[in-house]
Amino acid sequence: MKNTRKLLATILALSLAIGAVSCGEGTTNADNGGKEKKILRFAEANPKNSLDMQTNTNSKVAVISDHITESLLRYDEDLNLIPILIKDMPRVSEDGLTYSFELKEGIKFHNGETLKSSDVKFTFERMFTPATGALSTYNYDMIVGAKEMLAGTRESLEGFKVIDDTKFEITLVEPYAPFISNLAISYAEIFPEKATKEAGENWGITTLIGTGPYKLESNNQDTGVTLVKNENYHDGIPNLDEIQVKYIDDINTQLLEYEKGNIDVVALDATLYKNYAENDNFKDEVNEYHPLGTTFLNINNEDEVLGNAKVREALSYAVNREEIANYLLNGTVTPAKAFLNPNIPGYNQEAKDYEYSIEKAKSLLDEARYKNGVQIKATVSSADGNASKVFTAIQAQVKEAGIDLTIESLDAAAFNQKKKDGELQLYLATWNGLYPDGDHFMNAYLYSANSITKSVNYNNSKFDEIMSKARVSSNKEERARLYKEADAIATREDYAVIPLYNQSSFFLAKPYVENMKIGNLIYHFFNVDINTELQNKK
């Protein structure tokens, strides 16, 4: 353990050391009317993905797309569900199958076209068209006719009925408790039919048109994205004139740019938290929030080695979560006790800590007929600097148990493709639920039909049966009980994934950035303003 702690200290020492701070000049662009523009500059790693949220699940993309395209509803920064494109919450039939909606009148897309029910229908039919390659259809495939479209046996969505330009109905095959919540997340953002078809393969690349508060001005897939305010936004003119999302993969470089004054808002990695929280120049610019997330080891359950449950269990015993939490991540995280986040119904408050025992890990490997140890390859994305640090620490820990862990790094595009194809053996994942619901949280990674695209390849009929039962129940207490049971099967019996920690997250924001708040995961700038007077003070 002493050797591991020395390694963790070395990792921290190699992190960014904050030195002399140079003062940035700020943003002083002026528009044609002589008014100074309010430009917000935000840095994040390059997601190397289309901005079309039907075809990816990347939260870094959602930071951009959520400002351009909108869903029918949205969760605000306090996790309240609010109507956005519809007048009120949808009416639900007594049998829980049919949802009736009415759009707000006169909402315009960025190209001037009026939002109609037919655009909503088109969006969902595009989602279920196999050629689209949508990745999150499991959130919506309970709509009548959706699975037939996905199978290629139908070309239209039977369960979507257009009544007129503002009214429509959606009918489900069976009751599904989280359905309205799923309509409020990025994967259900509404596209204009005509413009989307005209853009073809350029949709999400050079073209993305929505009803949101900001319009896409430029999308350079190497350097970043520029958004400009939508003067005709249906919910009032936005505060900011422009949002610049700058792609900087290295987290230390991101922070150096922030120090220089070239960036206004940036995420702060937990390994670097103390560097800034204890620095007089920046301590007042550190902000904390608590996403609905869990960080875990994502395991390929069909792998030749990790397909053995005893090997997976041995890996869990060989990881010292307390050491990672307290020494590597500066006490900014707490060791996980389940896959579910503690703030999600179904989390087991009485669950015991996952035990750390090298001897038990060795014994389990012996039972699995790997007395001489095993070799495992962990893959990290170049866009996730934290993963390398965590795996370097784990590499030292598990070596004592006879687990030889190698680490390979792939660029983000190659990593995402291999994950989608189910080809990764082991990687570090952080799954942040977009709203507090057990189905939403566990379905994506652990339900058999969906786990393939996450390289989990977990298939347990009992787990699937419990999840299916929970999603049709309207009883909150019953659903929570079922999710608790399902979680225990996946992470305490099968070790399908290995939960590591629940995190607090941090970001830095300049003093002149006003109303900056993150409710859960995605950086939204809907209410953000720039105090230009304060910004320009030397």
Residue, then its C-alpha position, 0 to 999 in steps of 0.5 A: m500500500k505504501n508503494t501505491r501511495k507513493l505512486l499516487a503522490t507522483i501522479l499528483a506532483l506531475s499535475l499542473a502546478i499553478g505559477a505566476v498568473s498572467c492577466g488576460e485582456g478579456t473580450t472587447n469585441a464590439d458590434n456594429g451598434g457600438k455595444e460591446k459583445k458579450i462573448l462566453r468562452f468555454a473549453e472542453a476536449n474535442p468530442k470528435n463527433s457529429l452535433d446530432m444527438q440522435t447519433n451519439t451519447n456524448s455529453k460534450v456534444a450535448v453542451i453544444s447541441d442543447h443550445i441549438t436544438e430543443s426537446l419538448l420538455r427540459y430539466d432545468e438546473d434545479l432538476n425541475l421538469i418544465p415544458i419548452l416546446i409544448k404548452d403544458m405537461p402532456r395528458v396521459s390516458e387512464d391506461g397509461l398508453t396514450y400521451s396528448f401534446e399541444l405545441k406552443e404556437g408560432i415557435k420558429f426554427h432558426n431558418g424561419e420555418t414554423l415548428k409543426s407536429s409533423d416536424v416532431k413526427f419526422t424527428f422520431e421516425r428519423m430516430f427509428t430509421p435504421a440508416t440513421g444509426a441512432l444510439s438511444t432508441y431504447n429510451y423511446d422504442m416502446i412507442v407503437g411501431a418503433k421496433e418494427m421501424l428499427a427492424g426495417t419492416r415499417e417506414s412510418l411510426e404507427g404510434f404517432k398521430v398528427i391531429d393538426d399543426t400543433k396537436f399530436e398523440i403518442t401511443l405506447v405498446e405498454p405503460y412506461a413510467p419514465f417516458i415523459s422524462n425521456l422526452a426531456i433529454s438531448y436524444a429527443e431534440i426536435f429537428p425541422e423536417k425540410a432542413t434536415k432532409e436537405a442537409g443530408e450527411n451534413w446534418g450535425i456537421t455543417t448544418l444544425i437548425g433548431t428552435g434554441p436560444y443560440k444558432l450554429e454559426s460555425n463548426n470546426q471539428d478540429t478547433g471548436v464551435t461558435l454559437v450566436k444568439n437567436e434574436n427571435y427565440h420564443d422564450g426571450i432574447p438570450n443574454l449572451d451575444e456569442i458562445q465560443v466552445k474551444y476544443i482543448d484536449d489536455i486538461n492542463t492546457q485548458l486550465l493554463e488558458y483559463e489562467k491567461g484569461n483566454i477562457d471564461v469557464v472550464a471544468l476543474d479536474a478533481t485531481l487538481y482541485k486543491n491546486y486552485a481551491e487553496n490558491d488565493n488567485f483562484k479560490d473564489e472562482v471554484n464552483e462545486y456541483h453534484p452530478l447524478g453519476t457513478t464512475f465505474l470499471n466498464i467490463n466486457n462480459e464476453d471477453e475471454v478472460l473477463g467473461n469469467a465472473k470470478v475474475r471480475e470479482a477478483l478485480s473488484y477486491a484488488v482495487n482500493r477505492e478508499e486510496i483512490a478517493n483520498y489520495l489520488l482524487n483529493g477526497t473529492v469523491t466517495p467510494a461507491k457502494a452500488f451502480l446507482n448514484p445515492n440520489i437516485p431512488g433504488y440506491n441501497q443506503e444500507a449497502k456495505d462497502y466493496e471490500y478491498s482484499i488482495e488475498k481474496a482477489k488471489s483466491l478468486l483467481d485461483e478458483a478461476r484457474y488463473k493461479n499464475g495471474v491474468q493479463i487485462k488491457a484497459t483502454v483510455s480515450s485521449a479526450d479523458g485525461n482523468a482515466s489515465k491517472v485512475f488506471t495508473a493507480i489501479q495498475a499498481q494496486v491490482k498488480e499485488a493480486g497477480i493482475d497485469l494491467t496494461i493501458e492503451s490510449l486511443d484517440a476519441a474517435a477510435f475509442n468511441q467506435k470500438k466502444k460502440d462495436g463492443e470491442l473494448q475489454l476494460y475502460l473507465a466510465t462515468w455514467n451521469g443520469l440526466y434525471p433521477d430514475g433507476d431505469h434511465f440510469m441502469n438501462a443504458y449500460l446493463y440491460s442486455a439489448n443495450s449493453i452491447t454498444k457500451s462494450v459491457n455485453y451483459n446478459n442476465s435474464k433475471f436482471d432484465e426481467i426485474m428491469s422490465k417489471a419496474r419500467v411499467s410500474s406506476n408505484k414509486e416504492e415498488r420501482a425503487r425496490l426493484y432497482k435496488e434488487a437489480d443493482a445488487i444482481a449486477t454489481r454484487e453477484d455478477y460483477a458485470v461492472i465494478p463501481l468505483y466512486n461517486q463524485s463531486s464535480f468542479f468548474l472555474a468561472k471568472p468573476y464577471v460570469e454571472n448566473m453560471k450554474i450546473g444542475n447535474l452534468i451538462y454545461h448550460f449557459f441559458n441564463v448566463d450573463i457577462n458583466t462587461e464592466l467587471q470584465n474590463k476592470k484591470 
